[in-house]
Amino acid sequence: MSNLLTKGINIQVEPEYIPQRSDPTKPIYYFAYHITITNESEKIIQLISRYWHITDSNGNVEEIRGPGVVGKQPKLKKGELFKYTSFCPLPTEFGVMYGAFRMVRDSGDSFNARIKPFKLAVPFSVN
């Protein structure tokens, strides 16, 4: 699990291996990551875009940028949270992800709420 607070925005990540969608003979390994974004600041914020940096155990890197998350750009008042789940396929049993969500306050100020690196790993695999 990964947890990081940036300017009052707490981002918690819980990764999970999905064996029923994976096929080691191809090889393809599917991982889910469950995100909880909590606004612990005094101001209203909106998630505008996402950035992900994904590295597999062969050293291959993929960067993903796009608007919002799961088709949404949630707006959160103080104390509110937003949860979603997304997926990441890898060609290896192990990888690492980190990233950031671009946040905008009602005042127009924007910043990147960082997402601490977290592991994507098949249980009991050797890293």
C-alpha positions as CSV (number, residue, x, y, z in Angstrom):
1,M,0.0,0.0,0.0
2,S,1.1,3.6,-0.8
3,N,0.0,6.7,1.0
4,L,1.2,10.3,0.4
5,L,-0.1,13.8,1.4
6,T,0.5,16.7,-1.0
7,K,-0.9,20.2,-0.1
8,G,-3.8,18.7,1.8
9,I,-4.6,16.0,-0.8
10,N,-4.1,12.5,0.5
11,I,-3.7,9.7,-2.2
12,Q,-3.8,6.1,-1.0
13,V,-3.1,3.2,-3.4
14,E,-3.7,-0.5,-2.8
15,P,-2.4,-2.7,-5.6
16,E,-3.9,-6.2,-6.3
17,Y,-2.8,-9.0,-8.6
18,I,-5.6,-10.4,-10.8
19,P,-4.8,-14.1,-11.6
20,Q,-8.0,-14.8,-13.5
21,R,-7.1,-12.2,-16.1
22,S,-3.4,-13.1,-16.3
23,D,-1.8,-15.6,-18.5
24,P,1.9,-16.4,-17.7
25,T,2.2,-18.3,-21.0
26,K,1.8,-15.1,-23.1
27,P,3.2,-13.6,-20.7
28,I,0.7,-11.1,-19.4
29,Y,0.0,-10.2,-15.8
30,Y,-2.9,-8.0,-14.8
31,F,-2.9,-5.8,-11.7
32,A,-5.7,-3.7,-10.3
33,Y,-4.9,-0.6,-8.3
34,H,-7.5,0.9,-5.9
35,I,-7.1,4.6,-5.4
36,T,-8.6,6.8,-2.6
37,I,-8.2,10.5,-3.0
38,T,-9.2,12.5,0.1
39,N,-9.3,16.3,0.3
40,E,-7.9,17.2,3.8
41,S,-7.4,20.9,2.8
42,E,-9.7,23.8,3.5
43,K,-10.3,24.5,-0.2
44,I,-12.4,22.8,-2.9
45,I,-10.2,21.0,-5.4
46,Q,-10.8,19.3,-8.7
47,L,-8.8,16.5,-10.3
48,I,-8.0,17.6,-13.9
49,S,-5.6,15.1,-15.3
50,R,-3.4,12.1,-14.5
51,Y,0.2,11.0,-15.1
52,W,1.5,7.5,-14.6
53,H,5.1,6.2,-14.9
54,I,5.2,2.4,-15.1
55,T,8.3,0.3,-15.1
56,D,8.3,-3.5,-15.6
57,S,11.0,-5.8,-14.2
58,N,12.8,-5.8,-17.6
59,G,13.3,-2.0,-17.3
60,N,10.7,-1.1,-19.9
61,V,9.0,2.2,-19.1
62,E,5.5,3.4,-20.2
63,E,4.2,6.9,-19.4
64,I,0.5,7.6,-19.5
65,R,-1.1,11.1,-19.5
66,G,-4.7,11.9,-19.9
67,P,-7.7,13.9,-18.6
68,G,-9.3,12.9,-15.3
69,V,-9.5,9.3,-14.1
70,V,-11.9,6.6,-15.3
71,G,-13.7,9.3,-17.4
72,K,-14.3,11.6,-14.4
73,Q,-12.8,14.9,-13.1
74,P,-14.0,14.8,-9.5
75,K,-14.5,17.9,-7.5
76,L,-14.0,17.5,-3.8
77,K,-14.9,19.7,-0.8
78,K,-13.0,19.6,2.5
79,G,-13.3,16.1,3.9
80,E,-14.7,14.5,0.8
81,L,-13.1,11.5,-0.9
82,F,-13.2,9.8,-4.3
83,K,-12.5,6.1,-4.9
84,Y,-11.9,4.3,-8.1
85,T,-10.2,1.2,-9.5
86,S,-8.2,0.9,-12.6
87,F,-5.9,-1.8,-14.2
88,C,-2.4,-2.2,-15.5
89,P,-1.2,-5.2,-17.6
90,L,2.5,-6.0,-17.5
91,P,4.6,-8.5,-19.5
92,T,6.5,-9.4,-16.2
93,E,5.6,-10.6,-12.8
94,F,6.8,-7.4,-11.1
95,G,6.7,-3.7,-11.8
96,V,6.5,-0.3,-10.1
97,M,4.1,2.6,-10.7
98,Y,4.2,6.2,-9.5
99,G,2.6,9.4,-10.8
100,A,0.6,12.5,-10.0
101,F,-2.8,14.0,-10.3
102,R,-3.1,17.6,-11.6
103,M,-5.3,19.4,-9.1
104,V,-7.0,22.8,-9.4
105,R,-8.4,24.9,-6.6
106,D,-11.5,27.1,-7.2
107,S,-9.1,30.1,-6.9
108,G,-7.4,28.8,-10.1
109,D,-4.2,27.7,-8.4
110,S,-3.0,24.3,-9.6
111,F,-0.5,21.7,-8.4
112,N,0.5,18.1,-8.8
113,A,-0.7,15.8,-6.0
114,R,2.1,13.1,-6.1
115,I,1.4,9.4,-6.0
116,K,4.1,7.5,-4.1
117,P,5.7,4.5,-5.9
118,F,4.0,1.2,-5.3
119,K,4.8,-2.3,-6.4
120,L,2.8,-4.5,-8.8
121,A,3.9,-8.0,-7.9
122,V,2.6,-11.5,-8.4
123,P,2.4,-13.0,-4.8
124,F,5.3,-15.3,-4.0
125,S,7.2,-14.3,-7.1
126,V,10.9,-13.7,-6.9
127,N,11.9,-10.0,-7.6
